[in-house]
Amino acid sequence: MIKNFSLAARVEKLPDYPFAIIGQRLHELRMQGREIIQVDMGSPDLPPPSAVIETLATVASQPNKHGYAGYRGTPAFRKSVSRYYDDRFGIQLDPEREVLPLIGSKEGIVNFMLATVGPGDVVLVPSLAYPAYAMGAQLAEAEVYIMPMRAETNFLPVFEDIPEEVRRRAKLLWLNYPNNPTGALASLAYYEQAVEFCRKYGIMLCSDNPYFELVYDGEPIAPSALLPDGAKDITIEFMSLSKSHNMAGWRLGAAVGNAEALAALLKVKSNVDSGHFHAIYEAGITALDTTPHEWIAERNNRYAVRRDKIIAALPKIGLEIDAPPRGSLYVWARVQGGDDVAYTERCLMEAGISMAAGSIYGEDGRGYVRMSLGIPDDTLDQALDKLIKLWNT
C-alpha cells in the first residue's frame, strides 16, 4: 500500500458502474463453468451496413490515414453529421461551430458536465436514466435533483412538479427519448414544453438521443430536441452511431447544437483525448451518408418482431407491461411479485438468464426489469424457453 495514495474524495463517493458490476458477476459465474445467456446489455447483435465495414478496411490500409485527426475530428465528418441532421430532421447545423465529434456519446456526456457544473450547481436528472447523467454530475461535484418518471405520465418528467427553488438553481436538464430503459417516446410538443421551461429559467437542455432511429409501429424517426423554434439557443444534443447504425464499440458520435456549449465541451476534451484516427471518421461518413432508410426500417422490423415475442411471453414468466415500447432497444416490464432484484437473481441462478434489475436505473425502477432486443433470434428463443420453464415449475 502506498502511504499517500488514495482515491479522490469525489471518486470515493461515486458508485460502481452498474453494468461493470453485472459484467464481473457474470465473468465469475462463467469461470465456474456456468452457461449464461445475457438479455441485459443494450448492444446491437446485428452488424453495421457492409459498406461501413468496407470503408474501414480500405481506409485503414492507407498509410496516410494513420495519425491524429484533430481535437475537433475531421471537417468531412462534421459536415456529414450536419447533412444527416438536415436530411432526417430538417435541422441546419454549422459544421464549424455546431458539431463536435465524440469518442462515443458517453464520454461526451460526462465531459460536458465536468466542463459546465460544479459545487453548488443543480443538475436535473430523470428518475429512470442512463447512469452516466447522475454519475457525471456527481463526478463534477454538482447536486443531482431527481425528476420522477412514472407510467401514469408516460414516463415523461413533469416540469411543473419541480420546486421553484430547484428550478432557479438548476443549470442542466437531461432528457433521453426514445428512452432507456422504458422505450417511451417524447413528442415534439413535449420538447417544446422543455425548451420553454429551460428558456424561462436559464437552463441548458441536454438531450441524449442515441436511439432516434430505433422506433416502431410506423414511426419514421423520433424527434430531436433541436426541432422547436429557438431550441438551438439553449440545447445540446448527443448522438451516437452505436445504436442507429449498429456500430457499438466503434465509439463514434457527436454533440450538436449550441455553439457555446460545444466550445465548453471542447475545452475539456482537448485536454483529455485526441480524437479518433481517420478510418473511423471515414466509416462514420459512409454510415451517415449512404445507409438507405430501408436498411434502418428492415433492422427496426427485426427488433419489433423480437419485442412482440418477448411481450407475448411476459405473462408466462411472471412479468407484465405498462405499454409496448415505441422506441429504443428494450422491453421494460413490471415484476408481478414486485421485487426486481429477487426476480433477476432467480433468473440468473436457476435458469442462467441475466437481465437488468430496474432498480439500477433509479428509485422509480424498483419492481421492473429491462430486457434487450439486441439478442440473436435463436438465443432469444432459448432464453424465453428457459424462463418459461423456470416460472412454470
C-alpha positions in Angstrom: 0.0 0.0 0.0 1.4 3.4 -1.0 1.2 5.7 2.0 -0.1 8.8 0.4 -2.1 7.1 -2.4 -5.9 7.1 -2.2 -9.0 7.8 -4.2 -10.0 11.4 -4.5 -13.0 12.2 -2.3 -15.2 12.9 -5.3 -14.4 9.4 -6.7 -14.9 7.7 -3.4 -18.5 8.9 -3.4 -19.0 7.6 -6.9 -20.9 4.3 -7.0 -19.5 1.5 -9.1 -21.0 1.5 -12.6 -23.9 -1.0 -12.6 -23.1 -2.9 -15.7 -19.4 -3.2 -14.6 -20.8 -5.0 -11.5 -23.0 -7.2 -13.6 -20.1 -8.0 -16.0 -17.8 -9.0 -13.2 -20.5 -11.2 -11.7 -21.1 -13.0 -15.0 -17.4 -13.4 -15.5 -17.1 -15.2 -12.2 -20.1 -17.4 -12.9 -18.6 -18.4 -16.3 -15.3 -19.1 -14.7 -17.2 -21.6 -12.6 -18.4 -23.3 -15.8 -21.9 -21.8 -15.8 -23.5 -21.0 -19.1 -25.2 -17.6 -19.1 -27.4 -16.0 -21.7 -27.4 -12.2 -21.5 -30.5 -10.3 -22.2 -29.3 -7.3 -20.1 -26.9 -5.4 -22.4 -28.3 -2.8 -24.9 -25.9 -3.6 -27.7 -27.0 -4.5 -31.3 -26.3 -8.1 -32.3 -26.5 -7.3 -36.0 -23.5 -5.9 -38.0 -23.2 -2.4 -39.4 -24.0 -1.9 -43.1 -21.5 -3.7 -45.2 -20.3 -0.5 -46.9 -19.3 0.8 -43.5 -17.0 -2.2 -42.8 -15.6 -2.0 -46.3 -14.7 1.7 -45.8 -13.0 1.0 -42.5 -10.9 -1.8 -44.1 -10.0 0.3 -47.2 -9.0 3.4 -45.3 -7.2 1.6 -42.6 -4.9 0.1 -45.3 -3.8 3.6 -46.5 -0.6 4.7 -44.8 -1.5 8.4 -44.8 -4.7 7.7 -42.8 -3.0 6.8 -39.6 -2.3 9.5 -37.0 -4.3 12.1 -35.1 -7.2 13.7 -36.9 -7.5 16.7 -34.6 -9.4 17.6 -31.5 -12.5 18.5 -33.5 -12.4 15.4 -35.6 -12.3 15.8 -39.4 -14.1 18.6 -41.3 -15.6 15.9 -43.5 -17.2 14.0 -40.6 -18.6 17.2 -39.1 -20.1 18.1 -42.5 -21.6 14.6 -42.7 -23.3 14.9 -39.3 -24.6 18.3 -40.4 -26.1 16.8 -43.6 -27.6 13.9 -41.6 -29.5 16.3 -39.3 -30.7 18.2 -42.3 -31.9 15.0 -44.1 -33.5 13.3 -41.1 -34.9 16.3 -39.1 -34.6 19.4 -41.4 -32.3 21.0 -38.9 -29.4 23.1 -40.2 -26.1 22.9 -38.3 -23.0 24.8 -38.8 -20.3 22.1 -39.1 -17.6 24.5 -37.8 -19.4 25.7 -34.7 -22.4 23.4 -34.0 -21.0 19.9 -34.5 -18.3 18.3 -32.2 -17.3 14.6 -32.8 -17.1 12.4 -29.8 -15.4 9.1 -28.8 -18.9 7.8 -28.2 -21.6 9.8 -26.5 -20.9 8.5 -23.0 -17.6 10.4 -22.7 -19.2 13.5 -24.2 -22.0 13.4 -21.5 -19.6 13.1 -18.6 -17.0 15.6 -20.0 -19.8 18.1 -20.7 -20.7 18.1 -17.0 -17.1 18.4 -16.0 -16.9 21.5 -18.3 -20.1 23.2 -17.1 -21.1 22.3 -13.5 -19.5 22.2 -10.1 -20.2 22.6 -6.4 -23.5 24.5 -5.8 -24.9 23.7 -9.2 -28.0 21.6 -9.7 -28.4 19.1 -12.5 -32.0 17.8 -13.2 -31.9 14.1 -14.0 -34.8 11.7 -14.7 -35.5 9.1 -12.2 -35.2 6.4 -14.8 -32.0 7.1 -16.7 -28.7 6.1 -18.2 -26.4 6.1 -15.1 -23.9 8.5 -16.7 -26.1 11.5 -16.2 -26.1 11.3 -12.4 -22.6 9.9 -12.2 -21.2 12.7 -14.4 -22.9 15.3 -12.2 -21.5 13.6 -9.1 -18.0 13.5 -10.5 -18.3 17.2 -11.1 -19.4 17.6 -7.5 -22.7 19.1 -8.5 -26.1 18.4 -6.8 -28.4 15.9 -8.6 -32.2 16.6 -8.4 -34.2 13.6 -9.5 -37.3 14.2 -11.7 -39.9 11.4 -11.3 -40.8 9.3 -14.3 -43.8 7.1 -14.0 -46.2 5.1 -16.2 -49.1 7.4 -15.5 -47.3 10.3 -17.1 -46.0 8.1 -20.0 -42.5 8.1 -18.4 -42.1 11.9 -19.1 -40.9 14.2 -16.2 -43.5 16.8 -15.3 -41.6 20.1 -15.2 -44.3 21.8 -13.1 -43.6 19.4 -10.2 -40.0 20.7 -9.8 -39.9 23.0 -6.8 -39.3 26.7 -7.7 -36.2 26.9 -5.6 -34.7 24.0 -7.5 -35.7 25.4 -10.9 -33.8 28.7 -10.1 -30.6 26.8 -9.1 -30.7 24.3 -12.0 -28.0 24.6 -14.7 -28.6 21.5 -16.8 -31.7 19.4 -17.6 -31.2 15.9 -19.0 -33.8 14.1 -21.3 -33.4 10.9 -23.2 -36.0 9.8 -25.8 -36.5 7.2 -27.2 -35.9 6.3 -23.6 -33.6 3.9 -22.0 -34.9 1.9 -20.2 -38.6 2.3 -20.8 -38.9 2.6 -24.5 -41.1 5.7 -24.2 -41.1 8.4 -26.8 -41.3 12.2 -26.4 -43.4 14.2 -28.8 -42.4 17.4 -30.5 -44.9 19.2 -28.2 -43.1 17.8 -25.1 -39.8 19.1 -26.4 -41.5 22.5 -27.0 -42.5 22.5 -23.3 -39.0 21.5 -22.3 -37.5 24.4 -24.3 -39.9 26.9 -22.9 -39.2 25.7 -19.4 -35.4 25.8 -19.8 -35.5 29.2 -21.5 -37.6 30.7 -18.7 -35.1 29.5 -16.0 -31.9 29.9 -17.9 -31.2 26.1 -18.0 -29.3 24.2 -20.7 -31.4 21.4 -22.2 -29.2 18.3 -22.6 -30.8 15.7 -25.0 -29.2 12.3 -25.1 -30.5 10.9 -28.4 -28.7 7.7 -29.4 -31.9 5.8 -30.2 -33.6 8.3 -32.5 -33.5 5.8 -35.4 -34.9 2.9 -33.3 -38.7 3.4 -33.5 -41.5 1.0 -34.1 -45.1 0.8 -35.2 -44.8 3.0 -38.2 -42.9 5.9 -36.6 -40.5 7.3 -39.2 -38.0 8.7 -36.7 -38.0 10.1 -33.1 -37.9 13.9 -32.9 -34.8 15.8 -32.0 -34.8 18.2 -29.1 -33.4 20.8 -31.5 -36.6 20.9 -33.5 -38.6 23.6 -31.5 -38.2 27.2 -32.6 -35.1 28.7 -30.9 -34.1 25.4 -29.3 -30.5 25.7 -30.6 -30.1 28.7 -28.3 -30.3 26.6 -25.2 -29.9 22.9 -26.3 -27.0 20.5 -26.7 -27.8 17.1 -28.2 -25.7 13.9 -28.1 -26.0 11.5 -31.0 -24.2 8.2 -31.5 -23.8 5.7 -34.3 -23.7 2.7 -31.8 -27.4 2.0 -32.0 -28.5 3.9 -35.1 -26.1 2.1 -37.4 -25.2 -1.0 -35.3 -21.7 0.4 -34.6 -21.4 -0.3 -30.9 -17.8 -0.4 -29.8 -16.6 1.8 -32.7 -17.0 4.7 -30.2 -18.2 7.3 -32.7 -20.8 10.0 -32.1 -21.2 13.8 -31.9 -22.5 16.6 -29.8 -24.6 19.1 -31.7 -26.4 22.3 -31.1 -25.5 25.3 -29.0 -22.1 26.6 -30.1 -21.2 28.0 -26.6 -21.9 24.6 -25.0 -19.8 22.8 -27.6 -16.9 25.1 -27.0 -17.1 24.4 -23.3 -17.1 20.6 -24.0 -14.1 21.0 -26.4 -12.1 22.8 -23.7 -12.2 19.6 -21.6 -11.9 17.1 -24.5 -8.9 18.8 -26.0 -7.1 18.2 -22.6 -8.1 14.6 -22.2 -8.3 13.0 -25.6 -7.0 13.4 -29.2 -10.0 12.1 -31.2 -10.2 9.0 -33.4 -8.0 8.1 -36.3 -9.1 8.8 -39.8 -10.5 5.4 -40.8 -13.2 5.6 -38.0 -14.4 9.0 -39.2 -14.4 7.8 -42.8 -16.5 4.8 -41.9 -18.8 7.1 -40.0 -19.3 9.3 -43.1 -20.2 6.2 -45.1 -22.8 5.2 -42.4 -24.4 8.7 -42.3 -24.2 9.5 -46.0 -25.1 6.2 -47.7 -27.2 4.0 -45.4 -30.6 3.6 -47.0 -33.7 4.4 -45.0 -34.8 1.0 -46.0 -31.9 -0.6 -44.1 -33.0 1.2 -41.0 -36.6 0.1 -41.4 -35.7 -3.5 -42.0 -33.4 -3.6 -39.0 -36.2 -2.0 -36.8 -38.7 -4.5 -38.1 -36.5 -7.3 -36.8 -36.3 -5.6 -33.4 -40.1 -5.2 -33.4 -40.6 -8.9 -34.0 -38.4 -9.7 -31.0 -40.2 -7.1 -29.0 -43.6 -8.7 -29.7 -42.2 -12.2 -29.0 -41.0 -11.0 -25.6 -44.3 -9.2 -24.8 -46.2 -12.4 -25.7 -44.1 -14.4 -23.3 -44.3 -12.0 -20.3 -47.5 -13.5 -18.7 -45.7 -16.9 -18.7 -42.6 -15.6 -16.9 -44.1 -13.5 -14.0 -44.0 -10.2 -15.8 -46.4 -7.6 -17.2 -46.1 -4.4 -19.2 -47.5 -0.9 -18.9 -47.3 -0.2 -22.6 -45.3 -1.7 -25.5 -42.1 0.2 -26.1 -42.4 2.6 -29.0 -38.6 3.0 -29.4 -35.1 2.2 -28.1 -33.7 -1.3 -27.7 -35.6 -2.6 -24.7 -38.7 -4.1 -23.1 -39.5 -2.5 -19.7 -41.6 -5.0 -17.8 -43.1 -5.0 -14.3 -42.5 -7.9 -11.9 -45.8 -9.3 -10.7 -44.3 -10.0 -7.3 -42.8 -6.6 -7.1 -39.2 -7.4 -6.2 -36.9 -6.8 -9.3 -33.7 -7.8 -7.5 -35.1 -11.2 -6.3 -36.6 -11.8 -9.7 -33.4 -11.2 -11.7 -31.4 -13.2 -9.1 -33.6 -16.2 -9.5 -33.5 -16.0 -13.3 -29.7 -15.8 -13.2 -29.0 -18.6 -10.7 -31.7 -21.0 -11.7 -32.1 -20.5 -15.4 -28.8 -18.9 -16.4 -30.5 -15.8 -17.8 -29.1 -12.4 -17.0 -31.4 -9.4 -17.2 -31.2 -5.9 -15.7 -33.0 -5.2 -12.5 -34.9 -1.9 -12.9 -33.6 -0.5 -9.6 -30.2 0.1 -11.1 -31.8 2.9 -13.1 -33.2 4.7 -10.1 -35.9 4.6 -7.4 -38.8 4.5 -10.0 -37.3 1.4 -11.5 -38.0 -0.8 -8.5 -40.3 -3.6 -9.4 -39.3 -3.5 -13.1 -36.8 -5.4 -15.2 -35.2 -4.4 -18.6 -34.7 -6.9 -21.4 -32.7 -6.1 -24.5 -33.9 -6.6 -28.1 -30.3 -6.9 -29.3 -30.3 -10.7 -28.9 -29.9 -13.1 -31.8 -33.3 -14.8 -32.6 -32.2 -18.3 -31.7 -30.6 -17.1 -28.5 -33.7 -15.1 -27.5 -35.9 -18.2 -28.2 -33.7 -20.3 -25.9 -33.7 -17.6 -23.2 -37.5 -17.4 -23.2 -37.9 -21.1 -23.2 -35.7 -21.4 -20.1 -37.6 -18.6 -18.4 -41.0 -20.1 -19.2 -39.8 -23.5 -17.8 -38.5 -21.8 -14.7 -41.6 -19.9 -13.9 -44.0 -22.8 -14.6 -42.4 -25.4 -12.3 
